[in-house]
Amino acid sequence: MTDPFIPHIVFGLDPKWVSMALLCVTYAAIIWDQLNRAIIALIAAGLVVLTGALDQAEALRGIDWNTIGTLAGLMIMMSIAQRSGIFEYIAIRSAQLARAHPAALLLLLQLATCFISAILNNVTTALLVAPVTLAITRELLIPPYPFLFAEIVASNIGGAATLIGDPPNIMIGSRVGLSFNAFLLNAGPAALLVLVAQLLMVHLLWGRATPATIENRLRVMTMNARAAITDMPLLVQSAAILALVIMALIFAGRLHLESATIAMGGAALLMLLDNWQHHRDKQADNVSRTLTEIEWITIFFFIGLFIVVHAVEMSGLIQILADKLVAATGNDLALAGYAILWGSALLSAIIDNIPFVATMIPMIKSAAPAFGSGGHIEPRQIEPLWWCLSLGACLGGNGTLVGASANLTIAGIAERNGIAFGFVKYTLYALPMTVVSILICHVYVWLRYF
């Protein structure tokens, strides 16, 4: 067993403030938006090691390889599947279902995104819906940004509703012993209320201001969706493997498999089916093309950011902040719940919500006796605190572009297709909406639990 890592900062500086300074500079550079975010994150990760905040071994331990593997596997499958024409087909059929009306499409895509994210994780959802959205907006010649933005928010709302929808919920459920039904019955209604408010805000903001010409709508309505399918065998193979992967993700707990294993296994199987009938030279071309289309900017941004956030976590600063957040509430359960809800939302918009939730779980457990009489409290009595933590962490991730994995995934796909997705623009739209969603959750937990 290896000894726990202890930061050894150069010049004897305090590791808490060095790691926090590096995190702040990283986010400032991202907001400045003059350098690619993958470059920024990797330089910051290098400085974390050079300053002694982490050594190389500890930096690598800080990377969530399950997230990286899941992303890479799903990106490979999407790269292969799109060559069959499946996304163009879905795009045309969806547009025709909505009578090619942008406002109806905006509503339809948000509802679909939210539902899919509730039964899958929000990163998987982002990878599924973004290519379809881009295909639809290309056909209608309308700006794709409002659609992609709305899908980011909807994916995080859907993820907040269930146990398997978002990593913070998975962590809370497994470490506290809360079931799928418990999340659905407690976090689900709050997520539904937030979704209704979100649909209204997005419609007022963009629904009426994103028109499509009569000519483009008529052209879409008369298109032959079946003609968009260019490779039927590949479409069948892709659909079968995607369905298999989705089912495996839903039952990952019972299968004792992590999402990265499922995603990479599905990617390998689909690559095999796509290449086995070709000559070796053709296989090399196919595989190279597939791997080239992975969102490497997103992958390496995550790697760098995981290292920087891990440095802050290892310095003990997140622990201190969590301790103060809980201690400041005394023995008032309602005040503790509100503080956790708003504190989780704020911090999840600034840093990754996974290390924050990992720190808050033991903090809430250790503080639990203070909320009972005689130092004793039943586990069910502090359940409202878990729902506050879940809702704050999941919905707070909508606040900035770096708040949740789905945000960066869709932003990476957008930028790869020539669509600007800057930090400041996103935050100006998303932060007020996030505040509204947390206000709704505040009223919800007040009426239901406190």
N, C-alpha and C positions, 0 to 999 in steps of 0.2 A: 504493500500500500504506500503510495507516494505521500510525502508531507504536504500539508496545505500551503498554497502559494502565499508569500508575503511580499507586497510591493517594495521595491528598493529604488526610490526615485533619485535621479542624479541631483547632486548638490544638496541632498538632504531635505528636499522640499516635501510638503505634505502631499501624499498620494491622492487624498480626497480632492484637493483643489487643483492639482495637476490634471487628473482625469476629467474633472468637471470642466476645466478650462479647455481641454482638447475637445470635449463634447460640444461646448458652446461655440468654439471656433468652427467646428464641423458644420453645425447647423447654420451658423452665420454665412458660411461659404455657400451652403445649399440655397439659402434665401437670396444671396447675392446673385446666384444663377448665371455666373459668367464662366464657370467651369463645369464640365460634365460631372454629375454626382458620383459616378463610379471612381473617377480620379480623386475626388475629394475624400471619399470614404477610405480608399486604399492608402492615400498619403497619411490620413489621420491614424489608421491602424498601424502603419509603420512607425509613426511617432509614439504611439502607445508603447511599443516594444523598445524603441530607442531610449525613451525617457525612463524605462524601468517600471512603468505602471503595471506591465505584464511582461513575462518572458514569452518566448515563442511557443513553448508547450502549453502554457496557460491560455495564450491568445487563441490557439487552435481549439482548445476545450470550450472556449466561449462561443464558437460558431455553432449555430443550430443546424447541423448537417441534415437532420430530418426535413427541415424546411427547404434547404437547398436541394436535396434530392427529390423532394416532391415537386418543386418548381421545375427542375430540369426535366424530369420524367414527363410531366404534363406538357411542357413546351415541345418536347420531341413528338408526342402524340398529336398535338395540334398542328405541328409543321407537316406531318405526313397526311393527316386527315384533310387539311385544306386543299391539297392537290387533287382530291377527288371531286371538288366542287360542292361539297356538302354545305359549307357556310353560305355560299352564294344561293344555293337552293333554299336554305332556311330563311335567308334574308328576304328573298323575293316572296316566299309564302307568308312570312310575318308581315311584310309591308302590305300585301294584298288583303290579309285578314283585317288590318287596320285601315283599309281603304286608302292606303298610301298617305294618310294624314299624319304629319309630324307630331302633333300633340297626342294623338291616340297611340302612336308608336312609342313616344316617350313614356307614357303611362304603362303600356304593355311590357316594355323592356324592363322597367323598374320592378313591376310585380313578378315577372319571371326571374329576375336576378335575385330578388329577396327570397323567393320560394326555394330556388336551387341552393342558395347559400345556407338555408336552414337545414338542408339534408346533407349537404357536402360542406367542405370548408370554403371560406370566402376567396382564397387564392385560386382554388380549382374553378370556382364560379367565374372569377375574373377572366381566366384563361379560356373559358367556354364562350362567354357572351361578347367579349371585346371584338373578336374577328367577325362575328355576325353583325354587330353594330356598325363596324367600319364598312362592311359590304352593303348594308342598307343605306347608309348615308351617302355612299358613293353613287348608288343608283338614283337617289332622289336629289343629288347635288345640294345637300344641306350641310351646315357645320356639324361635325361629329362631337365637338367638345361637350356641349350640354348633355348629350346622351351618355358619354363615357363618365362624366362627372357624376351624373345621377346614378349610374350603375355602381360606382365606387361606394357611395353612401348607402344605397340599397343593399349591397352585399354585406356591409358591416352591420346593418340593422337586422338582416336575416340571420347572420351569424350569432347575434346576441340572443336569439330566441330559443336556441336548443343547445344541448350538451355538446354536440359534435360540430356545431357551426363555426366556432372560433377557438383558437388555442387557449385563451384564458379560461373559457368555460370548461374545456377538457381538463385543465389543471385543477380548477376548483372542484369539479365533480369527482375526480379520482382521489384527491387528497382529503376531501371532506366527506365523501360518501353520498353525494347527491345524484339521483337517478335522472335518466332522460326525461321521464314524466315530470319530475320536480322542476326542471328547467322550463319545460314546455308550459306548465301551469303557473309558474311564478314570473319568469322572465318573458315568456311568450306574450302575455297581454300587454306588457309595457312596450315591447318591440312593435306590436301591432298598432298601438296608439302613435308611436313615433313615426311609423311608416305612413300613416294617414296624413300626419302633419307634413312629412317630407314630400309626399306626392303633391300636396297643395302648394307648398313653397316652390317646388321645381316648376309646376305648371304656371304659377304667377310670374316666375322669373323668365322662363323660356318657352312654355307651351304655346303661347300666342305670338311669340316673337321669332318663331322658327318656321316660316311658311315655305311651302314647296309650290312651284308653279303648276298650273293646270296641265301643261304639256308634260312635265316630268311625272306627275301623278298618273296621268293617262298611260304614259309609256310603261310605267311600272305595273299598272293593272292589266295591261295586255301582254306582259312578258310571259314566256313559257318557262316556268320554273324547272321543269324536267330537263330542258336543254342545257341548264347550267351544270348538270352532272356530267363530268368529263371522263370519269373512271368508275364505273359501277362496281366492279369487284373490289377496288380499293375502298369505296364508300362502305360496302357491306363489311369488309374487314375492320375498318376504322370504327364503325358503329358498334360492332360486336365487342371489340376490345374496350372501347370507351364504356359500354354498358357493364362489362365485366369489372373494370376498374372501379366504376361508381358503386357497384354492389359490394365489392371488396372493401371500399372505404367506409361504407355504411356499417358493415359488420366487422370492421378492423379489430375491435376489441375482442370479439369472440374468436376471431382467427389468430389472435395474438401477433398481429403484424402492424408495423408502423406504416404511415402513409408514404414515406419515401420508398420503402420496399415494394409497395403496391404500384406506385407510379412508375418507378424504374423498371419493374417487371413487365408492366403493360407496355412501356415504351420499347423494351427489348423484343417483346413478342410481336408488336406491330412492325418494327423494323425487319424482323425475320420474315413475316408474311409479305412485306413490301419488296423484299430483295431475293428471296430464295429462288425464284424462277429466272433471275437474271444472271448473266455472265459476271465473273469476278470484277472486271473493269467497270461494268455498269453498276455493280453494287457499291464500288468505291465512290462513284459519282453521286449516287443516291444518298449514301450515308453522309458524305461531305456536305451535300446540299441541306440535308436535314439538320446537321449539327450547326451549320452556319446560321440557320434561322432561329436558333435559341436566343432568348433575350439576355445576352451576356452582360450587358450594362446593368440590368436588374440583379443578376446573380452576383456579380462582383460588388455591387453597392451593398447588398445584404451582407456579404462576407465581411467587408470593412466595417459596416455599422455594428454588426454583432460584436466585433472585437472591441470597438470603442465603448459601447454600452457595457460590455463585460468588465472593462477596466473600472468604470464607475461603480459597478456592483461590487467588485472585489475590494475596492477602496473602503467600503463600508458606508458610503454616503447615502445610498438608497436605503440602507437599513436605518440610518439615523433619521432620515426624512419620514420613513414609515413609522418609526417609534414615536416621533413627535406628533404625527398626525393622529395616532391612536391615543397617546397620553393626554393630548390637549382636550379630549372630549370627556375626560373623567369617567364617571359611571352612568352617564346618560346615554341609553341605547339609541334613542332617536337622533341625538346630536352626533353620535358616533357614525350612524348610518349616513346622515347627510354629509358629514366630513369625508367619509370614504367614497361616497358617490361623486362628489365634486372634485375631491383630490385625485381620485382615479382618472376621472375624465381629463383633468388638466395635465397630469403627468403622462397619460397615455397619448395625448396630442403632441407631447414634446419628445418623449423617449419611447422605445419599444415597450408595449404593455406586458410582454411575457416576463422579464425580470422583475418588473414592479409587482405583478400579481404573485410571482413566486416568493417575494419578500413579504407581501402583505398577508398571505395565508397563515404563516406561523405567528405573525404579529397579532392578528385577530384572535387566533386560538389562545395565545398567552394572555391576551387582555380580557378574554371571556369571563373569568371569575369576577371581575370588577363590576359586571352588569347584573350579578345575581345577589341574592340576600345570603349573608353568611359565607360568602366566597364560593357559592355553588350555583350553577345555572344549567338547565337542561339544554342539550345541543339544539333542539328545535327553537328555543327562545332567541338564539342569535342567528337563526337562518336569514332574517332580513339583512344582516350585514353582508352575507354572501351574495345576495341579489343586488345589493348596492355596489359591491365590488365588481360583479359581473357586468352590470349595465354600464357603470362608469368606465370600465376598461375597454369594453367592446365598442360602445358608442363614442367615447372620447377619441378613439382612433380615427374618426372621421375629421377631426379638427384641423389637421395639417396633412401635407402630402406624405410625410414620413411617419404618420401615426399608426399605420397598419400595413400589413403585407399586401393586401389587395390594392391599396392606393398606388403603391410603387409598381406593382405588376401591370396595372392598366396604364399608368403613366409611361412605363417602358415600351409597351406595345404602341401607344400613341406616338411617342417620339420616333420610334422606328418607322412609322408611317408618315413622318413629316408633320405631325400635329404638335404644336407647342403646348407643354403642360407644366408651366412654371410653378414654383413653390408659392410665390406671393399671390398670383391670380387664384390659384386653388384655395388658399387660406382665406382670402377675402370673401369668397363665396361660402366656404365650408364652415368656418368658425362660427358665424352667427347661427347657422342651421344646427350646429352641434350644441350651442348654448340652449336653443329652443328644445332640442331633444332631451337634454339633461333636466331642464325645467319640467318637462312632461314626466320624466321618471321621478323627479323629486315629489311632485304632486301624487303620483301613483303610489310610491312607497309610503308617503304620509297617510294617504287614505286607507291603504290596505294593511299596513303593519304597525304604524305608530299612532 
